[in-house]
Each structure stands twice: as C-alpha cells, then as structure tokens.
C-alpha cells in the first residue's frame, strides 16, 4: 500500500543562468546549521569544479541535504545554461517539486521557460521565488505577472497556477511571503517547502525500485549511481537486478556494496534507505543513467525520458604539429580515446564516435559551450590534442528533406546597437520574431536562427555592442535547411617559417591585420598568427629579423612599436577558425593552425575544391 514519508522532501532548484540558484542553496545550507559558527565558507560552495568557479556558472547538477524541524530536505542545484539542459531533464525525475528562481529585474528568460516546461510536464509542484529584490532596479510586482503569463502559456494546471510566490535576496539571506514583511531569514522558504512540496510517496512493502538519474565518478570506487528509492527499501549487501526501460533485453544481477545518503555537502554511509530517500550506490561497475535497480523477484523498470539529442559536433584528433608532444602529458590516440569515453560516464548529453581515421574522434554535444568546457577540462588534466571547427548535426525527414537544428535567441542590447545586431543576424539566416523595449533603455530582440548561424557570433556580438549586449539562446527544434551562410569575411595571417617570432617581423605583419601573438612566441609553418584585413589568407614571415649594416640613416633606427595583443582564449579560437583550420590545445598553449601546414599543399587542396 502506498504511503507518504512525511519526514522527507525532495526539491530541485531551477532557473535561467545567473538568476541566483547556487547562492540560494548556499544560504539554505548556512541557515539550516550545516556549517559550524566559525567555519569559513566560500561563496557558491556548490560550484566545486574550477571552471564553474571561474566562469560563475553551474555545469553539473549537485545533491545536498538540509534538516529543518525534523524534516530532511534533499536539494538538487541544477545548471541554468542551455548547453547543460540534459542535466536538468534527468534530475527532475528524483524530486516531487521545484523552486523556480526568477531575477526580480530580468524576469522570466528563455531558459526559465525551458526548465519550467520540463517541470510542468512531470506534473511537479512549483514554488516561485523572485530573487534579488534588494537590487535598486528590481520590479517584483511586474515579474510576478510575467511568471503567471508564462505558466499560462505553458498550459499549467489550476494547482500549478495557484503556486506560492516568495520574494527573496539570496545574497542578503532572507525570504518573505509579502514585500512589506520584515526581512530576517530564510524561514518562510523552508516553511513553504514543507507545506507545499508533496512528501515522496511509495509502497514500503513492495519490491525494491531505485531509478538512477545521475552518475557520479570517483577514481577510487569507480561509478556511483545516484537515484531515488521509489518503492520498498535498499540496503547494503542486498542482491538486486538491473533493468532498463529502453532496453528490455537487459537484466543483470548485482550486489550493493556501499550505500550513502546526502547530508549537507557530504555523503554519509548508511546501512539502509527507505522510500523517498535520495541515495548514492557504489560497487556496481557498469551502471548507467536510466537504469532501475530492482528486487530479483519483481524486476520492473521505471520509465525514463530520453535525453535530448546533441546538435553540434567537433572532431578531436591527435596533435601532429611540429611542436607536438612538448607540453602535454597525454598525447596519443589511446589516451584521447580513453578520456573521451570516460566522459560518457557522467555526461549523458555527449556522444563520442570513432571515425575512419584512428587518430580522430567525432564528439557531439548540446552547444559550443558544452564542448569547450570538455576541451578546457582535458587541457587542465594534461591532455594535448587538436579540435576542428564545430559543425551542426543535420538529419532528414520522412520526405528526405534536409533538416537542421534551430535556436531561439533572445538579445538585450542598448537601442543604438539594435540595427547592427539585426543586420548581422539576418545575414546569418536569422528571422526577427519580436522586438520590444525593456527597462534601462534596452531593446529586446527575439530571433529564430539556425544553430550554425550562432557559431562564431558571440565574439562579434560583444565587439558590436561594446560589451553591453546580453545574448541567451535555447534549442527550438529541427526545421528545413535554410541555405548557405557566409562564413568569416576575413582571411588568416599564416606563418611560413619555423622559429621564434621577432618584433621586426611582427611589425611588418601588423600593418596587414590584427595579430594574435607576441615577440618570442614559437611559430611553425602553417600556424595562424593573426587575422588578415582582407578576405584572402596571407603567408608572411614573422621570424624575419632586421638586416644589420654599418650605415646610419635618419629614422631607420627608430624603435619598432607593436600594437598590444590580446591573446585568443579557447572559446574565441574555436569561434574564429575556418573549415580548413584547427585549434591546437595543450596544457600551456592554445594555437590556431591550418589543417594542411604546407602552403603549396593548401593551394592544391583549394584547387581540387576541397576545403
């Protein structure tokens, strides 16, 4: 018989990127007494990964738990960025309700709509938390109306429309039910969670069922499956069977060697877990997301939604440049293969395929950011390799028409730049769907654009808007192919000598365009050292020194003045490269190079029509 476990609540925190999810979790942890009084706690304690901390974004969903008035609240912090939507989709299976965090100034954004639609599809209870109400430009009353409009647009049920609204400032550490209530602490949010989020329901007498929704990986114990106990109980040394809803033939006997529950930021070892508990199970080597751990007497899989397909792909290949193997620790195809397939353990939205070339692997993901985070992680771990230009994954419909992925793009720019942005996106096959004004003199533009139209656009966009523009996009679906899009309008400045770049050679090169390197940088034939001001590539010798003579003339001995160079970041390099170029990634350097290093070979390839 199904019963509710009133001492547990499972809730996920969902929101658009940068609306304050992780800071809110920080505050809930602090005010529930997880940390000691004198304990030093860094900001955004849940963002444990280096890249997460540097960029200020959440990439992986994380589990934590707090206790309030004898009720254990399991909290899952989810990513807000569209490229990591796969993370959000699957963790929602573990919870009974969500806290939707919305910025009191920005209001609902594209990703707010995406994550909220996923929560409503699963019929989860919603608590809306209007965050950052202490900002001077906050407009909480209007944002509440916008959220209600969004709920109506998404066909929310009457119960979901009747959801509680709270006003908070995660940074200042308070939440209130009404704007004029005293602003003291997070108690109103804790109370609302216990009142409004349903307790997990299941049959404690029924055979065991645990759906694995997340995979954690530890070098010492291997794969750790994280999921919720739906029925029955699970205990250490229990004999179980693994089954999968999408693979009926799968049936494997396993034994649970260790069982953990979450408490604050730690995993605590337990002997047994009952219905509604979110547990981490180790000791099962080949466990995957979507697997159900069941009792042998009743092996019934729990349905699990398919994760959205990747939309963009890159080739990862062994570095074969003249400087290969000098800076990296892992450089062979075996190392590369092993690392990419290991990533599949934890990232469900990723695909890795072997190609005809043994030294090259096709890696597909949800967006440029998704793949560039993987590249950055591998680089920091000591891997050295090269990546090709990102390309979109197309497919054909039943009438054999070519379809390509489309994105909905929302752009906020100061009014004076809106004309430039519209022109640029229109040339990339973007269609303007809506235009309006927001507070602060900004214009909001809404476009539908092919995913490939956004490749390489972000850097250009930041330049055009002088860093004042905000761009968000979310996957819309597949649509008929929109035709060719003009690629980069400028060529590359390519070195045709090997050696160290010299100031004199760079001085001559900088008249022809924008440079990426400084004097003393090692270069080789075929390495891209700058962007040409014309459409064609330009081969140039940047290692050329000045010929010394004993003749003196006015002006000839003036010091060479070079324009300061901003080194290309990994994202900028990936966005910049053309079809015939690669980005060489090592732990210490990021270089751009031609696929074919020899100038004569490149010309031959162009004449054959191979780009």
N, C-alpha and C positions, 0 to 999 in steps of 0.2 A: 504493500500500500504506500502511495506517495505521501511523503511528509515534508514539511518545511523545516529547515535548520535555521532557527531564528538568531543564533549567535554568530552568524557569518553573513557578510555582504560582499559581493564581487562587483567591482565597478571599474570601467575604463575611462580615462580622461582623453577626450578627442577635441581637436581644434585645427584651425589653419596654422601655418607656420608662424612662429613668433607672436602668438597670442597669449603666451604665458603658462602653458601646461606644466612644464618641468618646474618652474618657480612655484606654482601652486602645490605640486607634490612635495617640494622642499618644505613648504610652510606646514602642510598637514603632518609631515614627519616630525617637524620640530615641536608642534603644539600637542602632539599625542604622547610626547615624552620618550621618543626613540633615542634621542641623544642625551648625554649627560649635561648637567648645567654648564660645566666648564669646558665642554668638548668644542674644539674648533671644527666648524663645518664649512666647507667651501660652498660657493654658490652653485646652483644647478647640480646638486650632488648626484642626481640620477644619470646625468650625462658623463658616464665613466670613460668613454672612449676619447683618445686625444683629439681626433678630428672633430668629434662632437663639441668638445670644449672650445676648440679654436674657432670653429665656424658659428658656434652658438645655435646649432640645430640638433634635434634628436634624430638619429638614424635607425637605431634598433629599439623595439619596444622592450620595456623593462618591468619586472614584477617587484612589488614591495607590499608590505602589510603593516597596518597600524591597529592598535586596540583602543576603542572608545567605549566606556561604560560596559565593560564585559562583552562587547561585540567586536569580533575581528573583521576589519575591513581590508580585503585584498584589493590593492590599487594597481592598475596597469597604465604606465605612461607610454603614450604612442607617438610616433613621428607625425609631424604636420605637413611635411613636404610631399608634393605629389609623386615624386620618384620612389618614395618608400611606402606607397599606398598598400602594397602587398602585405606589409607588416600589420597594418591596421585591420585589414579584412579578416585575417585569421584569428587575431586575439579577441575579437568581439564575440567569438563562439564561447569564450570562457566566462563571460560576465552576464549579469542579469540587468544591468543598467549602465548608462553613460553620463558623465558630466561634460556637457558641451561648453567649452570656454570660448567666449567671443570678446574681442577687443572693443572697449567702450567708445573708441574713436572710429576705427576702421569698419566695424560692423561685420556681418557675415561675408566671407570671401569665398573664392572658388573651392578651396579645399574644405571649408566648413560645409559646403553643400555636399561634397563627395562623401565625407566621413559620416555626416548626419544621415544621408540616404542609406548607407550601409547599415547604420544602427536601426533605422526605421524598418528596413527590410527584415531584420531579425526580430522585430517587434520588442525592442528593448525599451525600458523606461528611461526617460530623459530628464536630467536636471540642467537647466541653462544657467551658466554663471557668467555674468557680464563683468569682465575683468578690467583692471587699470582705470577704475572710476576716479582715482585721485589725479589723473592727468588733467592739465588745465583745459585741454580741448575736448574732453570727454563729453559724450552726448547719450547717456544711458537710456533715456526715455525713447528716443528715436530708434536706437539699436534694438530695443525690445520689440518694437513694431516690425522692424526689418526681419527679426528672427521668426516672429509669428507668421509673416508673409512667406518666409522660406519654408516653414513647416507646412503651410497650406499648399504651396507649390509642389511639395514632395508627397502630397496626399496622406498626411499624418492622420491617425485615428483620433477620435474625440478625447480619449485618455491621454494620448501623446500631446495634443494641443493644450490640454489642461495642465501642462507640466509646470513645476515651480520655477520661478525666476529669482536668482540671488545676485547681489551686487558685491563685488569684491575688489581688493587690491592685494594680489599675491605678494607683491614686494613689501607692502606695509603690514601684511599679516592679518588682515581682517576680512570678514564676510558679513553682510547684513541682508535681512529679508526686505527691508524698505530703506529708501535712500536717506530718510531722516532718523533712522535708528542709530544708537551710539556705536561707534566703530571701535570694537575692542579686540575681538579674536575670531578664530575660525569655527567656533562652536555652532553657529547657525548652519554652516555647511555640513558639519558632522551630523547634526540633528536631522537635517533634510535627507542625508544619505540613508540613515536608519529608518526614517519614516517612509520615504518614497521609493527607494530601491527595493524590489522584492527579495525576500530571502531565497537562497537556492533551494530547489525542490528536487526530490528524488526518492527512490524506494530503497531504504537501508537494508531490507531483507532480500532484495533482488540480486542476481549475479553481478559481479563487478563489471563496470564500464567506465573507462577513462579515455577521453578523446585528446590526443596530443596536438596542441595548437602551436607550440613554439619549440624550437630546438636550441639548446644551449650547447656550447662545445668547450670542453676542458682538456688540455693536453694530457693530464694525468688519468682522468677517468673516461675520456672519450665523449661520446654523445650523451646529452642529458635531455630527456623528454619532459616538457612542461605541459600540464593539462589539468582539466577539472574532473573531479570524481562525480560522474553523473548519477550512477546507481551503485548500490552496495558499498563496499569498502575496499581499501587496498592496504596490504601490509607487507612487511619485509619477509623475504623467503617464500612469498606466495607463488604458486605455479599459475601462469597465465598463458593466454593465446593472443597473438597479434593478428588483427584482421583490418581490411581497408575497404571503405565503401566503393571506391572507384576501381578496385582490383579484387573481384570476388574470388579469384583463384588463390589469393594469398592467405596462408594460415600457418603461423609459426609458433611453436611452443617456446616460452621464455620464463626466466625466473627473476623476480625483482630483488636485487641485491641491496640497494640502498634507497631510502625514501626521505625526501626533505619537504618541509613547508617553509614559507617565507615569513620572516619576522623583521620588520624594519628593512635594513639593507642586507641582511644576512639570510643564508639558508640554514635552517635548523633541522638536524636529523631527527626523524620521528619513526616510531615502530608501526604506526597505523594511521590512516587518514579516512575520514568518513565523507558522506555526500556533501557536495558544495565546496570542499577544500580544493585549493589550487596547489598542486604538488609538483615536485621535480623528481623524476625517476632516473637513476643511473644504473649501469650494469647491462643495458641492452644495446649491443653494438650497432645493429642495423635498424635503428628506429627512425621513422620519417614523420613529417608533418601530415596530419590527416589519418594516421594510424589510430586504431582503437585497441586498447588493452582490455581484454575480457576474461571472464572465468571460462575454463575449458568446457564446462557443461552447457554454456549458452553463448557461443561466440557470435554476437550480433554487432555489426559495425554501425557507428553513428554517422549519419550523412554529414559530409563536409564540402563546403562550396569550393569549386575550382578557383585557383588563384588567377587573377588577370594575366593575360599573356604579355610577354615583352614586346616593345615596339621599336627598339633601336639596337643595332649590333655593331661591334668592333672586332677587328682581328688583333689578337695578342700574339706576338711572334718573338722568336729568339733574336736578340740583338746581333746583327752581323756587321756593324760599322767598324771602321779602323780603330776606334777607341774601345771596342767591346771588351768586356771582362776585366777592366781596370778598376772599376769602382764597386761592382756588385759582388755579393757573396753567392747568390743562387742565379746561375746564368744559363743552364742547359734546358733543353725542351722537357726533360724528365722533371726537373724542379718546377718548371712552369705548369706542366700538366697536373702534377701532384697538388700544387697550391690552388689552382683554379677549381679542380674537382672537390677539394676540401671546403672551398667557399660554399659549395652547394649544400653542405651540411646545415648551414644556418640561414642561407638566403634563398627563400622559396621563389622569388621573382626572377631569379637568374637562370640562364640556360648556358651550358658550355658544350660545344660540339667540336669534334675533331675534323680537320679538313684533309684534303688530298696531300697537302704539304705537311710532313711530320713535325715541322718546327712552328706550325701556326695553328691557333685555336680560335674558333668563332665564339665570341661571348655576347650574349644578348641580355638586355636589361630594360628597365622602365623609362630610362631617360639618360641624358648626358651626365647629370649629377650622380645618378646611381652608379654608373660605370666609372666616373672619375674618382669617386670615393674608394672603390675597389683598387684602382690603379695606385692611388695615394697610400692606401694601407699596405699594398705589396711592396711599394718602393721603400717604405719605412722599415719593412721587415728584412730588407737587404736584397730584394729581387732586382734583376736588371733585364729589361726586355724592350720591345718596341710595340707601339699600337698604331693602327691605321685610322683613317677618318671614319667618324660614325656614319652609318647608313641606316635608313629606316627599313623595317621588315614589311614587305607588301604581301598581299595574298589575293587569290582570285575567288569571285563568287560563282554561283551555280551557272551563270550565263557567260563564264570565262572572262568577265571584266576585271581589269586590274584595280585593286583597292589599296588605299594607303591609310596609315593612322592619322587622325586629325586631333588637334588640340584646341581647347577653348582658352583664349588668352585674355586676361584682364590687366589693363595697364592704367596706372595713375601717373599722370605727368603734369607739370606746370603748363598752363594754357599755351605759352609761346612755342612749346616744343611739339604740340599735338600734330601740327601739319606735317612735320618731318617724320614722325613715327608712323602716321597713316600712310604716307608715301612709301616708306621703307617696307612696311608690312604688306602693302598692296603689291609691290614688286615681287614679294616672296609668296604670291598667290593667297594672301590673307583677305578675308571678306569682313568688312565692318558690320557688326550686328547691332551695336548700340553705342550711344555717346551721351554723356551727361556730365554735370559738374558736381564735385564734392566740396566739402568744406576746405577752406585754406587756399582757394584759387586753383585747385587741381581739376583736371579734366579726366574722367574715367572712360576709357575706350574698351569695347568688348569685341574681340575678333574670333573668327573661326579660321584656322590656318593649318596646312599640312605640317606634321611633326618635323619633316626635313627643312621646312621654311624657318624653323627656330634654331637649327644647327648653325652655330657661329654668329647668332644675332645678339646675344646678351652683351658682349663686349662693345659692339657697335652701338647698341641701345644706350649703354652707360655713357659713352662718349657724346652721343647726340643730345642727351638730356642733361649733360654736365653732372652726372651722378645723382640727379634729383628724381629720376623715374623709378617706379616700383612695378615689377612685372611678375605676375603669377599665371601659371597655366595648369590645366588639368586635362587628362585624356578624355576625348569625347566619343571616340568610336572610329570605325573604318568608313571611308567614303571613296567614290571613284577617283582615280588618279587625276591630278589637276594639271599635268603637263610639266615641261621642263622649268626649272628655276635657275636663273643665272647664278653661277657660283661667284666666288670672290672676284672683285673687279680689278684688284692689283696683283702683280706678279711678285715673285720672291727674289731677293738678292742672294745668290748662291756662291759659295767659295769654290775656287777651282784649284787651290793649293792646300797642302797639308802643312801644319806648323802652328805657331802661336800668333794670334792676331796682333798687329803692330799699329800704334796710334796713327802713323803716317798713312798706312793702307786704309784704315777705317775713316780717316779724314776725307780721303778721295771717295769712299763709298757712301758717306753720309749725305753727299750732295745729290745722290740718286734716289734717296728714300729714307726710311726710318730703320735704325739699326736695333738689333736685339742683344748684341754682345759688347764687351768692353776690352781694352787692350790687355794682352796676356792670356786671353781665353784660348784653349786649344781648339783648332778647327781642322777639318779634313775636306777633301774633295767631295762636293755634293751636299755639304752641310749648309742649311739655310741660315744666313746671318742677319737678315733684315727683310723688310717689306719694300718692294720697289714702288716708285711713284707712278710707274706706267703699268699697263696690263701684262706685258711680257716679263718672263724671267730674265734676270741679268746675271751673267757669270762675272765674278770680279776677284781679284787677288788681294785679300785683306792682310796677307803676310808680307806685303811689299814694303821694304824699308827705303829710306831716303838715301840716294847715292851721295857719298861724301866727296867733296872736291876742295882744293885749297883756294878756290876763287870765292870772294865775298861780294855779295850784291845787296843793295838796299831791299829789304822786305823778304828776302829769301830765307833768312834765319829766324823769322818770327816763330814763336811757339805755336804748335798745332793745337787748335781749340776744338774739342769734341763736344757735341751736344749730349747732355746727360741721358743715360739709357735706363729705362725701367725694365728689369728682367721679366721675361714672359713666365707667367705662372703655368701650372699644369693645365687648368681649365682653359686659359687663353690659348695655349699651344694647341690643345685638342680642337678648339673652335676655329683656330686660324688655318690649319693645314688643308691643303687641297687633296684631290683624289690621288695624285702621284707623289704624295709626301707621307712621312711617318713621324711620330714623336718618339724619340729615344729616351727612355726613362731609366735612370739609375738612382741609387740612394743619395747621390750628391748632385747630380745634374739633370737638367731637362733640356734636350737638344731637339731641334727640328731638322729633318734631313729629307733629301729626295729618295724615293724608293730605289731608283737606279742612280748610283753615285756618279758614274762616268757621263760627262756631258754628251759625248758622241752617241752613247747608247740611248740616252734620253731622247735625243733628236730622232734616232732610228725608230724608237717606240712611238713617238708622236706621228711620224710619217706613216707608220703602219696603222695609225688610228687607234692605238691602244693608249689609253690614258692611265 
